[in-house]
Amino acid sequence: MSDIADRCRTFHQLHASGCFVIPNPWDVGSARVLASLGFPALATTSAGFAWSVGRRDGQVPLGQVLGHLQAVAASVGVPVNADFQGGFAVAPEEVASNVALAVMTGIAGLSIEDSTGDPSNPLFDFTLAVERVQAARQAIDRSGTGVLLTGRSEGFIAGRPDLRETIGRLTAYAEAGAECLYAPGIRDMNDIRAVVQAVAPRSVNVLVSSGFATVTQLAEAGVRRISVGGALARAAWSGFLEAAREIAQRGTFTNLGRGVPSAEIEGGFGSE
């Protein structure tokens, strides 16, 4: 438990100043390689993990996700943030129960989203969304783990890209106890600065899945944390699909020769 507590303290310190990249592995192997590259923390990706077990994003059951969180957290020596989606429940009390299970897996951080999965009504009612973040906060506090809570507002990727509403929600989530705020899908630098200013002094996470900004530009805008979501998993799948389709459709193997050497991959796994 002391090691977990140390990771939680380290994770909080990372959010105190500066800007860091927290890439998203999808399994133990990718987590170990990313840690070996020197990243100070990692974050799971619900999409990347789902694809690795042959499911669509959002269709992996809670028990399997908890096992995944425990495996990834135990495999590396850096803090791991959990993509905990919507808490695997709607009612605040059920979100709290599930968060209580998640914080015992060895993670150092956890996020709660406000998306419903219903295109006709993509976000939870404002009051309910705030209560869900409050419930997560209370569950973490009761656990005594020090796990860092991130509040996510999904409007920009769920079909309701309203900056004013997003800022209103993130501000409320900060007041409800979220220590980091995150609105995936925001790409305009002026919008990012507006979010940073609105929730200050709380930390802001920005999702980067293409080259719309650099670490330096985001740091200058006041962003503390940069994640890549499922983008690394998509990059891996892209190489796999390109090579597999060449074999299936053309009967040639050119793309296989573009893979990195096995020794380079295994170099990131350590000596276990």
C-alpha atoms as an extended CHARMM CRD file, in Angstrom:
* protein
*
       272  EXT
         1         1  MET       CA              0.0000000000        0.0000000000        0.0000000000  PROA      1               0.0000000000
         2         2  SER       CA              2.8960000000        2.3880000000        0.7200000000  PROA      2               0.0000000000
         3         3  ASP       CA              4.0580000000        2.0460000000       -2.8960000000  PROA      3               0.0000000000
         4         4  ILE       CA              0.5640000000        2.9320000000       -4.1020000000  PROA      4               0.0000000000
         5         5  ALA       CA              0.4580000000        5.9120000000       -1.7580000000  PROA      5               0.0000000000
         6         6  ASP       CA              3.8090000000        7.0760000000       -3.1060000000  PROA      6               0.0000000000
         7         7  ARG       CA              2.5050000000        6.8470000000       -6.6760000000  PROA      7               0.0000000000
         8         8  CYS       CA             -0.5630000000        8.8730000000       -5.7510000000  PROA      8               0.0000000000
         9         9  ARG       CA              1.6180000000       11.5520000000       -4.1750000000  PROA      9               0.0000000000
        10        10  THR       CA              3.8340000000       11.5960000000       -7.2630000000  PROA      10              0.0000000000
        11        11  PHE       CA              0.7960000000       11.9110000000       -9.4840000000  PROA      11              0.0000000000
        12        12  HSD       CA             -0.4890000000       14.8890000000       -7.5170000000  PROA      12              0.0000000000
        13        13  GLN       CA              2.9500000000       16.5110000000       -7.7420000000  PROA      13              0.0000000000
        14        14  LEU       CA              2.9340000000       16.1390000000      -11.5200000000  PROA      14              0.0000000000
        15        15  HSD       CA             -0.2780000000       18.1800000000      -11.5960000000  PROA      15              0.0000000000
        16        16  ALA       CA              1.0850000000       20.9310000000       -9.3540000000  PROA      16              0.0000000000
        17        17  SER       CA              3.1360000000       22.7500000000      -11.9900000000  PROA      17              0.0000000000
        18        18  GLY       CA              4.4790000000       22.4870000000      -15.5180000000  PROA      18              0.0000000000
        19        19  CYS       CA              3.0920000000       20.2280000000      -18.2230000000  PROA      19              0.0000000000
        20        20  PHE       CA              3.5380000000       16.4940000000      -18.8000000000  PROA      20              0.0000000000
        21        21  VAL       CA              2.4680000000       13.9290000000      -21.3870000000  PROA      21              0.0000000000
        22        22  ILE       CA              0.5430000000       10.9280000000      -20.0910000000  PROA      22              0.0000000000
        23        23  PRO       CA              0.3260000000        8.4350000000      -22.9860000000  PROA      23              0.0000000000
        24        24  ASN       CA             -2.2740000000        5.6810000000      -23.1120000000  PROA      24              0.0000000000
        25        25  PRO       CA             -1.1760000000        2.0310000000      -23.2580000000  PROA      25              0.0000000000
        26        26  TRP       CA             -3.7720000000       -0.6370000000      -23.9730000000  PROA      26              0.0000000000
        27        27  ASP       CA             -2.1280000000       -3.6380000000      -22.2940000000  PROA      27              0.0000000000
        28        28  VAL       CA              0.7800000000       -4.5990000000      -20.0480000000  PROA      28              0.0000000000
        29        29  GLY       CA              3.2700000000       -4.8050000000      -22.9110000000  PROA      29              0.0000000000
        30        30  SER       CA              2.5390000000       -1.3410000000      -24.2630000000  PROA      30              0.0000000000
        31        31  ALA       CA              2.5390000000        0.0380000000      -20.7010000000  PROA      31              0.0000000000
        32        32  ARG       CA              6.0090000000       -1.3100000000      -20.0010000000  PROA      32              0.0000000000
        33        33  VAL       CA              7.4110000000        0.0330000000      -23.2510000000  PROA      33              0.0000000000
        34        34  LEU       CA              5.9680000000        3.5000000000      -22.6230000000  PROA      34              0.0000000000
        35        35  ALA       CA              7.3420000000        3.5150000000      -19.0800000000  PROA      35              0.0000000000
        36        36  SER       CA             10.7580000000        2.5210000000      -20.4350000000  PROA      36              0.0000000000
        37        37  LEU       CA             10.6840000000        5.5710000000      -22.7150000000  PROA      37              0.0000000000
        38        38  GLY       CA             10.6550000000        7.8160000000      -19.6580000000  PROA      38              0.0000000000
        39        39  PHE       CA              7.0600000000        9.0210000000      -19.4710000000  PROA      39              0.0000000000
        40        40  PRO       CA              6.3580000000       10.0110000000      -15.8370000000  PROA      40              0.0000000000
        41        41  ALA       CA              2.8370000000        8.5660000000      -15.7730000000  PROA      41              0.0000000000
        42        42  LEU       CA              0.4730000000        6.5030000000      -17.9340000000  PROA      42              0.0000000000
        43        43  ALA       CA             -3.2720000000        6.3990000000      -18.5070000000  PROA      43              0.0000000000
        44        44  THR       CA             -5.3990000000        3.4990000000      -19.6600000000  PROA      44              0.0000000000
        45        45  THR       CA             -7.6440000000        3.8030000000      -22.7080000000  PROA      45              0.0000000000
        46        46  SER       CA            -11.0830000000        2.2220000000      -22.7020000000  PROA      46              0.0000000000
        47        47  ALA       CA            -11.0960000000        1.9890000000      -26.4940000000  PROA      47              0.0000000000
        48        48  GLY       CA             -7.6060000000        0.5350000000      -26.8200000000  PROA      48              0.0000000000
        49        49  PHE       CA             -8.2710000000       -2.0950000000      -24.1750000000  PROA      49              0.0000000000
        50        50  ALA       CA            -11.6600000000       -2.9990000000      -25.6470000000  PROA      50              0.0000000000
        51        51  TRP       CA            -10.1380000000       -3.5760000000      -29.0780000000  PROA      51              0.0000000000
        52        52  SER       CA             -7.4170000000       -5.7580000000      -27.5650000000  PROA      52              0.0000000000
        53        53  VAL       CA            -10.0620000000       -8.1420000000      -26.2130000000  PROA      53              0.0000000000
        54        54  GLY       CA            -12.2350000000       -8.0660000000      -29.3380000000  PROA      54              0.0000000000
        55        55  ARG       CA            -14.9250000000       -5.6890000000      -28.1100000000  PROA      55              0.0000000000
        56        56  ARG       CA            -16.1540000000       -2.2290000000      -29.0330000000  PROA      56              0.0000000000
        57        57  ASP       CA            -15.3870000000        0.7150000000      -26.7930000000  PROA      57              0.0000000000
        58        58  GLY       CA            -17.7540000000        0.7950000000      -23.8430000000  PROA      58              0.0000000000
        59        59  GLN       CA            -18.6850000000       -2.8810000000      -24.0850000000  PROA      59              0.0000000000
        60        60  VAL       CA            -16.1600000000       -4.3740000000      -21.6580000000  PROA      60              0.0000000000
        61        61  PRO       CA            -17.7490000000       -5.3440000000      -18.3240000000  PROA      61              0.0000000000
        62        62  LEU       CA            -16.6410000000       -3.7650000000      -15.0580000000  PROA      62              0.0000000000
        63        63  GLY       CA            -14.9700000000       -6.8830000000      -13.6830000000  PROA      63              0.0000000000
        64        64  GLN       CA            -12.7500000000       -7.2350000000      -16.7280000000  PROA      64              0.0000000000
        65        65  VAL       CA            -11.8190000000       -3.5470000000      -16.6050000000  PROA      65              0.0000000000
        66        66  LEU       CA            -10.8830000000       -3.8110000000      -12.9300000000  PROA      66              0.0000000000
        67        67  GLY       CA             -8.6030000000       -6.7310000000      -13.7290000000  PROA      67              0.0000000000
        68        68  HSD       CA             -7.0330000000       -4.7170000000      -16.5330000000  PROA      68              0.0000000000
        69        69  LEU       CA             -6.4160000000       -1.7400000000      -14.2450000000  PROA      69              0.0000000000
        70        70  GLN       CA             -4.7730000000       -3.9460000000      -11.6510000000  PROA      70              0.0000000000
        71        71  ALA       CA             -2.5670000000       -5.6630000000      -14.2450000000  PROA      71              0.0000000000
        72        72  VAL       CA             -1.3820000000       -2.4070000000      -15.8310000000  PROA      72              0.0000000000
        73        73  ALA       CA             -0.7820000000       -0.6470000000      -12.5120000000  PROA      73              0.0000000000
        74        74  ALA       CA              1.2280000000       -3.5990000000      -11.2010000000  PROA      74              0.0000000000
        75        75  SER       CA              3.3290000000       -3.8350000000      -14.3550000000  PROA      75              0.0000000000
        76        76  VAL       CA              5.0270000000       -0.4310000000      -14.1460000000  PROA      76              0.0000000000
        77        77  GLY       CA              6.6600000000        1.7620000000      -11.5490000000  PROA      77              0.0000000000
        78        78  VAL       CA              4.9520000000        5.0100000000      -12.5680000000  PROA      78              0.0000000000
        79        79  PRO       CA              1.4760000000        6.3110000000      -11.6390000000  PROA      79              0.0000000000
        80        80  VAL       CA             -1.4020000000        5.0220000000      -13.7530000000  PROA      80              0.0000000000
        81        81  ASN       CA             -4.5990000000        6.9590000000      -14.3840000000  PROA      81              0.0000000000
        82        82  ALA       CA             -7.7340000000        4.9150000000      -15.0830000000  PROA      82              0.0000000000
        83        83  ASP       CA            -10.0720000000        5.6860000000      -17.9350000000  PROA      83              0.0000000000
        84        84  PHE       CA            -13.0940000000        4.6940000000      -15.8480000000  PROA      84              0.0000000000
        85        85  GLN       CA            -15.5950000000        5.9010000000      -18.4500000000  PROA      85              0.0000000000
        86        86  GLY       CA            -18.8940000000        6.8480000000      -16.7740000000  PROA      86              0.0000000000
        87        87  GLY       CA            -18.2440000000        4.8540000000      -13.6260000000  PROA      87              0.0000000000
        88        88  PHE       CA            -20.1220000000        1.8490000000      -15.0910000000  PROA      88              0.0000000000
        89        89  ALA       CA            -23.3550000000        3.1610000000      -13.6020000000  PROA      89              0.0000000000
        90        90  VAL       CA            -25.8200000000        6.0250000000      -13.8160000000  PROA      90              0.0000000000
        91        91  ALA       CA            -26.9330000000        6.5470000000      -10.2100000000  PROA      91              0.0000000000
        92        92  PRO       CA            -24.3990000000        8.4270000000       -8.0630000000  PROA      92              0.0000000000
        93        93  GLU       CA            -24.4490000000        5.8090000000       -5.3230000000  PROA      93              0.0000000000
        94        94  GLU       CA            -23.6120000000        3.0850000000       -7.8280000000  PROA      94              0.0000000000
        95        95  VAL       CA            -20.8340000000        5.1970000000       -9.3180000000  PROA      95              0.0000000000
        96        96  ALA       CA            -19.4290000000        5.5470000000       -5.7890000000  PROA      96              0.0000000000
        97        97  SER       CA            -19.5200000000        1.7820000000       -5.2460000000  PROA      97              0.0000000000
        98        98  ASN       CA            -17.6610000000        1.1200000000       -8.4840000000  PROA      98              0.0000000000
        99        99  VAL       CA            -15.0980000000        3.8420000000       -7.8200000000  PROA      99              0.0000000000
       100       100  ALA       CA            -14.4560000000        2.2470000000       -4.4270000000  PROA      100             0.0000000000
       101       101  LEU       CA            -13.5170000000       -0.9570000000       -6.2580000000  PROA      101             0.0000000000
       102       102  ALA       CA            -11.3670000000        0.8330000000       -8.8230000000  PROA      102             0.0000000000
       103       103  VAL       CA             -9.2130000000        2.7320000000       -6.3310000000  PROA      103             0.0000000000
       104       104  MET       CA             -8.1150000000       -0.5550000000       -4.7670000000  PROA      104             0.0000000000
       105       105  THR       CA             -6.5030000000       -1.7820000000       -8.0090000000  PROA      105             0.0000000000
       106       106  GLY       CA             -3.3160000000        0.2530000000       -7.5500000000  PROA      106             0.0000000000
       107       107  ILE       CA             -4.2090000000        3.1740000000       -9.8060000000  PROA      107             0.0000000000
       108       108  ALA       CA             -3.1500000000        6.7160000000       -8.9180000000  PROA      108             0.0000000000
       109       109  GLY       CA             -5.9220000000        8.5650000000      -10.7670000000  PROA      109             0.0000000000
       110       110  LEU       CA             -9.3870000000        8.0320000000      -12.1710000000  PROA      110             0.0000000000
       111       111  SER       CA            -11.7470000000        9.9060000000      -14.5000000000  PROA      111             0.0000000000
       112       112  ILE       CA            -15.5400000000       10.1000000000      -14.6250000000  PROA      112             0.0000000000
       113       113  GLU       CA            -17.3690000000       11.1170000000      -17.8150000000  PROA      113             0.0000000000
       114       114  ASP       CA            -20.7480000000       12.7950000000      -18.2820000000  PROA      114             0.0000000000
       115       115  SER       CA            -21.7600000000       11.1580000000      -21.5910000000  PROA      115             0.0000000000
       116       116  THR       CA            -24.8600000000        8.9570000000      -21.7060000000  PROA      116             0.0000000000
       117       117  GLY       CA            -24.2120000000        6.9900000000      -24.8820000000  PROA      117             0.0000000000
       118       118  ASP       CA            -27.5620000000        8.2120000000      -26.2390000000  PROA      118             0.0000000000
       119       119  PRO       CA            -27.0670000000       10.3780000000      -29.3770000000  PROA      119             0.0000000000
       120       120  SER       CA            -30.4250000000       12.0820000000      -28.8350000000  PROA      120             0.0000000000
       121       121  ASN       CA            -29.4380000000       13.1140000000      -25.2970000000  PROA      121             0.0000000000
       122       122  PRO       CA            -25.6420000000       12.8020000000      -25.2060000000  PROA      122             0.0000000000
       123       123  LEU       CA            -24.9090000000       14.2720000000      -21.7610000000  PROA      123             0.0000000000
       124       124  PHE       CA            -26.3250000000       13.5110000000      -18.3450000000  PROA      124             0.0000000000
       125       125  ASP       CA            -28.5590000000       16.1940000000      -16.8630000000  PROA      125             0.0000000000
       126       126  PHE       CA            -26.3520000000       18.8510000000      -15.2850000000  PROA      126             0.0000000000
       127       127  THR       CA            -27.4140000000       18.1910000000      -11.7010000000  PROA      127             0.0000000000
       128       128  LEU       CA            -27.0330000000       14.4310000000      -12.0510000000  PROA      128             0.0000000000
       129       129  ALA       CA            -23.6380000000       14.8420000000      -13.7250000000  PROA      129             0.0000000000
       130       130  VAL       CA            -22.3830000000       16.9490000000      -10.8190000000  PROA      130             0.0000000000
       131       131  GLU       CA            -23.7690000000       14.4830000000       -8.2790000000  PROA      131             0.0000000000
       132       132  ARG       CA            -21.9010000000       11.6680000000      -10.0270000000  PROA      132             0.0000000000
       133       133  VAL       CA            -18.5980000000       13.5230000000       -9.6750000000  PROA      133             0.0000000000
       134       134  GLN       CA            -19.4050000000       14.2900000000       -6.0330000000  PROA      134             0.0000000000
       135       135  ALA       CA            -20.0920000000       10.5960000000       -5.4380000000  PROA      135             0.0000000000
       136       136  ALA       CA            -16.7430000000        9.6420000000       -6.9470000000  PROA      136             0.0000000000
       137       137  ARG       CA            -15.0150000000       12.2490000000       -4.7990000000  PROA      137             0.0000000000
       138       138  GLN       CA            -16.6470000000       10.9080000000       -1.6430000000  PROA      138             0.0000000000
       139       139  ALA       CA            -15.7190000000        7.3210000000       -2.4970000000  PROA      139             0.0000000000
       140       140  ILE       CA            -12.0860000000        8.2880000000       -3.0270000000  PROA      140             0.0000000000
       141       141  ASP       CA            -12.0040000000       10.2530000000        0.2170000000  PROA      141             0.0000000000
       142       142  ARG       CA            -13.4710000000        7.3160000000        2.1390000000  PROA      142             0.0000000000
       143       143  SER       CA            -10.8220000000        5.0200000000        0.6780000000  PROA      143             0.0000000000
       144       144  GLY       CA             -7.9630000000        7.1370000000        1.9830000000  PROA      144             0.0000000000
       145       145  THR       CA             -5.9240000000        6.2770000000       -1.1060000000  PROA      145             0.0000000000
       146       146  GLY       CA             -5.2980000000        9.7810000000       -2.3810000000  PROA      146             0.0000000000
       147       147  VAL       CA             -6.3180000000        8.8090000000       -5.9210000000  PROA      147             0.0000000000
       148       148  LEU       CA             -6.6070000000       11.9260000000       -8.1100000000  PROA      148             0.0000000000
       149       149  LEU       CA            -10.0430000000       12.5850000000       -9.6000000000  PROA      149             0.0000000000
       150       150  THR       CA            -10.5440000000       13.8990000000      -13.1310000000  PROA      150             0.0000000000
       151       151  GLY       CA            -13.9140000000       15.2550000000      -14.2490000000  PROA      151             0.0000000000
       152       152  ARG       CA            -14.6340000000       14.8700000000      -17.9690000000  PROA      152             0.0000000000
       153       153  SER       CA            -17.2410000000       16.6700000000      -20.0530000000  PROA      153             0.0000000000
       154       154  GLU       CA            -17.7950000000       14.8970000000      -23.3580000000  PROA      154             0.0000000000
       155       155  GLY       CA            -19.8440000000       17.3880000000      -25.3650000000  PROA      155             0.0000000000
       156       156  PHE       CA            -17.1930000000       17.9750000000      -28.0280000000  PROA      156             0.0000000000
       157       157  ILE       CA            -16.9860000000       14.2770000000      -28.8890000000  PROA      157             0.0000000000
       158       158  ALA       CA            -20.5980000000       13.3340000000      -28.1230000000  PROA      158             0.0000000000
       159       159  GLY       CA            -22.3410000000       15.6930000000      -30.5340000000  PROA      159             0.0000000000
       160       160  ARG       CA            -22.8600000000       18.7570000000      -28.3170000000  PROA      160             0.0000000000
       161       161  PRO       CA            -19.7700000000       20.9530000000      -28.8440000000  PROA      161             0.0000000000
       162       162  ASP       CA            -20.8530000000       23.9810000000      -26.8410000000  PROA      162             0.0000000000
       163       163  LEU       CA            -17.8930000000       25.7390000000      -25.2030000000  PROA      163             0.0000000000
       164       164  ARG       CA            -20.0210000000       27.7150000000      -22.7380000000  PROA      164             0.0000000000
       165       165  GLU       CA            -21.8160000000       24.5800000000      -21.5650000000  PROA      165             0.0000000000
       166       166  THR       CA            -18.5570000000       22.6470000000      -21.3950000000  PROA      166             0.0000000000
       167       167  ILE       CA            -16.9050000000       25.3130000000      -19.2520000000  PROA      167             0.0000000000
       168       168  GLY       CA            -19.9640000000       25.4730000000      -17.0080000000  PROA      168             0.0000000000
       169       169  ARG       CA            -19.8410000000       21.7310000000      -16.4810000000  PROA      169             0.0000000000
       170       170  LEU       CA            -16.0920000000       21.5880000000      -15.8890000000  PROA      170             0.0000000000
       171       171  THR       CA            -16.3000000000       24.4340000000      -13.3910000000  PROA      171             0.0000000000
       172       172  ALA       CA            -19.0450000000       22.5960000000      -11.5290000000  PROA      172             0.0000000000
       173       173  TYR       CA            -17.0430000000       19.3670000000      -11.5530000000  PROA      173             0.0000000000
       174       174  ALA       CA            -14.0960000000       21.2410000000      -10.0470000000  PROA      174             0.0000000000
       175       175  GLU       CA            -16.3520000000       22.5510000000       -7.3000000000  PROA      175             0.0000000000
       176       176  ALA       CA            -17.6110000000       19.0000000000       -6.7740000000  PROA      176             0.0000000000
       177       177  GLY       CA            -14.0940000000       17.7880000000       -6.0800000000  PROA      177             0.0000000000
       178       178  ALA       CA            -12.4380000000       17.0060000000       -9.4100000000  PROA      178             0.0000000000
       179       179  GLU       CA             -8.7620000000       17.9540000000       -9.2580000000  PROA      179             0.0000000000
       180       180  CYS       CA             -8.1930000000       17.7720000000      -13.0080000000  PROA      180             0.0000000000
       181       181  LEU       CA            -10.6470000000       18.8020000000      -15.7250000000  PROA      181             0.0000000000
       182       182  TYR       CA            -10.8540000000       17.3150000000      -19.1870000000  PROA      182             0.0000000000
       183       183  ALA       CA            -12.9690000000       18.0650000000      -22.2630000000  PROA      183             0.0000000000
       184       184  PRO       CA            -11.8200000000       15.7020000000      -25.0080000000  PROA      184             0.0000000000
       185       185  GLY       CA            -12.2960000000       17.0130000000      -28.5240000000  PROA      185             0.0000000000
       186       186  ILE       CA            -11.3880000000       20.6480000000      -27.8970000000  PROA      186             0.0000000000
       187       187  ARG       CA             -8.7110000000       21.5740000000      -30.4360000000  PROA      187             0.0000000000
       188       188  ASP       CA             -8.8900000000       25.3500000000      -30.8320000000  PROA      188             0.0000000000
       189       189  MET       CA             -6.1430000000       26.9950000000      -28.7840000000  PROA      189             0.0000000000
       190       190  ASN       CA             -8.3820000000       29.9020000000      -27.7850000000  PROA      190             0.0000000000
       191       191  ASP       CA            -10.9560000000       27.4360000000      -26.4720000000  PROA      191             0.0000000000
       192       192  ILE       CA             -8.2570000000       25.5700000000      -24.5740000000  PROA      192             0.0000000000
       193       193  ARG       CA             -7.0350000000       28.7880000000      -22.9710000000  PROA      193             0.0000000000
       194       194  ALA       CA            -10.6050000000       29.6480000000      -22.0050000000  PROA      194             0.0000000000
       195       195  VAL       CA            -10.9990000000       26.2910000000      -20.2400000000  PROA      195             0.0000000000
       196       196  VAL       CA             -7.6710000000       26.6870000000      -18.4400000000  PROA      196             0.0000000000
       197       197  GLN       CA             -8.6200000000       30.1610000000      -17.2060000000  PROA      197             0.0000000000
       198       198  ALA       CA            -12.1180000000       29.1020000000      -16.1630000000  PROA      198             0.0000000000
       199       199  VAL       CA            -11.0850000000       26.2280000000      -13.9030000000  PROA      199             0.0000000000
       200       200  ALA       CA             -7.8110000000       27.6710000000      -12.5620000000  PROA      200             0.0000000000
       201       201  PRO       CA             -6.0480000000       26.7460000000      -10.3540000000  PROA      201             0.0000000000
       202       202  ARG       CA             -7.2620000000       23.2240000000      -11.1380000000  PROA      202             0.0000000000
       203       203  SER       CA             -5.3000000000       21.2810000000      -13.7450000000  PROA      203             0.0000000000
       204       204  VAL       CA             -6.5220000000       20.7810000000      -17.3060000000  PROA      204             0.0000000000
       205       205  ASN       CA             -5.9740000000       17.6960000000      -19.4860000000  PROA      205             0.0000000000
       206       206  VAL       CA             -6.0500000000       18.0660000000      -23.2670000000  PROA      206             0.0000000000
       207       207  LEU       CA             -6.4970000000       15.1600000000      -25.6590000000  PROA      207             0.0000000000
       208       208  VAL       CA             -4.1340000000       15.1850000000      -28.6530000000  PROA      208             0.0000000000
       209       209  SER       CA             -4.8410000000       12.5710000000      -31.3130000000  PROA      209             0.0000000000
       210       210  SER       CA             -3.3450000000       14.4400000000      -34.2810000000  PROA      210             0.0000000000
       211       211  GLY       CA             -0.7910000000       17.1630000000      -34.8840000000  PROA      211             0.0000000000
       212       212  PHE       CA             -2.9350000000       20.2060000000      -34.0630000000  PROA      212             0.0000000000
       213       213  ALA       CA             -0.6080000000       21.3710000000      -31.2820000000  PROA      213             0.0000000000
       214       214  THR       CA              2.7730000000       20.6780000000      -29.7050000000  PROA      214             0.0000000000
       215       215  VAL       CA              3.6740000000       20.0520000000      -26.0830000000  PROA      215             0.0000000000
       216       216  THR       CA              5.3040000000       23.4790000000      -25.9640000000  PROA      216             0.0000000000
       217       217  GLN       CA              2.2120000000       25.2470000000      -27.3220000000  PROA      217             0.0000000000
       218       218  LEU       CA             -0.1020000000       23.5020000000      -24.8850000000  PROA      218             0.0000000000
       219       219  ALA       CA              2.2310000000       24.1820000000      -21.9690000000  PROA      219             0.0000000000
       220       220  GLU       CA              2.2950000000       27.8740000000      -22.8890000000  PROA      220             0.0000000000
       221       221  ALA       CA             -1.5250000000       27.8210000000      -22.8710000000  PROA      221             0.0000000000
       222       222  GLY       CA             -1.4640000000       26.5950000000      -19.2770000000  PROA      222             0.0000000000
       223       223  VAL       CA             -2.2960000000       22.9350000000      -19.9090000000  PROA      223             0.0000000000
       224       224  ARG       CA             -0.8670000000       20.6520000000      -17.2340000000  PROA      224             0.0000000000
       225       225  ARG       CA             -1.5570000000       17.2030000000      -18.7150000000  PROA      225             0.0000000000
       226       226  ILE       CA             -1.6380000000       15.8840000000      -22.2830000000  PROA      226             0.0000000000
       227       227  SER       CA             -3.0780000000       12.4710000000      -23.1440000000  PROA      227             0.0000000000
       228       228  VAL       CA             -3.5070000000       10.6970000000      -26.4690000000  PROA      228             0.0000000000
       229       229  GLY       CA             -6.5120000000        8.4700000000      -25.7440000000  PROA      229             0.0000000000
       230       230  GLY       CA             -6.7930000000        5.5580000000      -28.1540000000  PROA      230             0.0000000000
       231       231  ALA       CA             -4.4770000000        7.1610000000      -30.7380000000  PROA      231             0.0000000000
       232       232  LEU       CA             -1.4560000000        4.9820000000      -29.9770000000  PROA      232             0.0000000000
       233       233  ALA       CA             -3.6500000000        1.8820000000      -30.1400000000  PROA      233             0.0000000000
       234       234  ARG       CA             -5.0470000000        3.0920000000      -33.4710000000  PROA      234             0.0000000000
       235       235  ALA       CA             -1.5010000000        3.6250000000      -34.7480000000  PROA      235             0.0000000000
       236       236  ALA       CA             -0.6250000000        0.0450000000      -33.8050000000  PROA      236             0.0000000000
       237       237  TRP       CA             -3.8000000000       -1.2870000000      -35.4220000000  PROA      237             0.0000000000
       238       238  SER       CA             -3.0520000000        0.7750000000      -38.5440000000  PROA      238             0.0000000000
       239       239  GLY       CA              0.2690000000       -0.9670000000      -39.0610000000  PROA      239             0.0000000000
       240       240  PHE       CA             -1.2910000000       -4.3570000000      -38.3620000000  PROA      240             0.0000000000
       241       241  LEU       CA             -4.2090000000       -3.8320000000      -40.7500000000  PROA      241             0.0000000000
       242       242  GLU       CA             -2.0130000000       -2.4630000000      -43.5260000000  PROA      242             0.0000000000
       243       243  ALA       CA              0.2540000000       -5.5190000000      -43.3920000000  PROA      243             0.0000000000
       244       244  ALA       CA             -2.5980000000       -8.0030000000      -42.9900000000  PROA      244             0.0000000000
       245       245  ARG       CA             -4.6130000000       -6.5290000000      -45.8750000000  PROA      245             0.0000000000
       246       246  GLU       CA             -1.5860000000       -6.6390000000      -48.1410000000  PROA      246             0.0000000000
       247       247  ILE       CA             -1.2110000000      -10.3550000000      -47.4520000000  PROA      247             0.0000000000
       248       248  ALA       CA             -4.9440000000      -11.0740000000      -47.8190000000  PROA      248             0.0000000000
       249       249  GLN       CA             -5.5370000000       -8.9640000000      -50.9230000000  PROA      249             0.0000000000
       250       250  ARG       CA             -2.2390000000       -9.0440000000      -52.8070000000  PROA      250             0.0000000000
       251       251  GLY       CA             -0.3890000000      -12.0760000000      -51.5050000000  PROA      251             0.0000000000
       252       252  THR       CA              2.7090000000      -10.0090000000      -50.8130000000  PROA      252             0.0000000000
       253       253  PHE       CA              4.5650000000       -9.2810000000      -47.5610000000  PROA      253             0.0000000000
       254       254  THR       CA              6.2780000000       -5.9240000000      -48.0980000000  PROA      254             0.0000000000
       255       255  ASN       CA              4.7890000000       -4.2390000000      -45.0290000000  PROA      255             0.0000000000
       256       256  LEU       CA              6.1130000000       -6.9180000000      -42.6900000000  PROA      256             0.0000000000
       257       257  GLY       CA              9.6050000000       -5.6700000000      -43.4170000000  PROA      257             0.0000000000
       258       258  ARG       CA              8.7440000000       -2.2570000000      -41.9820000000  PROA      258             0.0000000000
       259       259  GLY       CA              8.2930000000       -3.5580000000      -38.4430000000  PROA      259             0.0000000000
       260       260  VAL       CA             10.7980000000       -2.6260000000      -35.7640000000  PROA      260             0.0000000000
       261       261  PRO       CA             13.2000000000       -5.4020000000      -34.6970000000  PROA      261             0.0000000000
       262       262  SER       CA             11.9870000000       -7.7700000000      -31.9850000000  PROA      262             0.0000000000
       263       263  ALA       CA             14.9200000000       -6.7810000000      -29.7930000000  PROA      263             0.0000000000
       264       264  GLU       CA             13.8130000000       -3.1440000000      -29.8270000000  PROA      264             0.0000000000
       265       265  ILE       CA             10.3490000000       -4.1310000000      -28.6060000000  PROA      265             0.0000000000
       266       266  GLU       CA             11.6170000000       -6.5120000000      -25.9570000000  PROA      266             0.0000000000
       267       267  GLY       CA             14.0850000000       -3.9250000000      -24.7260000000  PROA      267             0.0000000000
       268       268  GLY       CA             11.1700000000       -2.0910000000      -23.1270000000  PROA      268             0.0000000000
       269       269  PHE       CA             10.0080000000       -5.0940000000      -21.1070000000  PROA      269             0.0000000000
       270       270  GLY       CA             12.8730000000       -5.3340000000      -18.6460000000  PROA      270             0.0000000000
       271       271  SER       CA             14.4120000000       -8.6290000000      -17.5350000000  PROA      271             0.0000000000
       272       272  GLU       CA             11.3760000000      -10.3440000000      -15.9560000000  PROA      272             0.0000000000
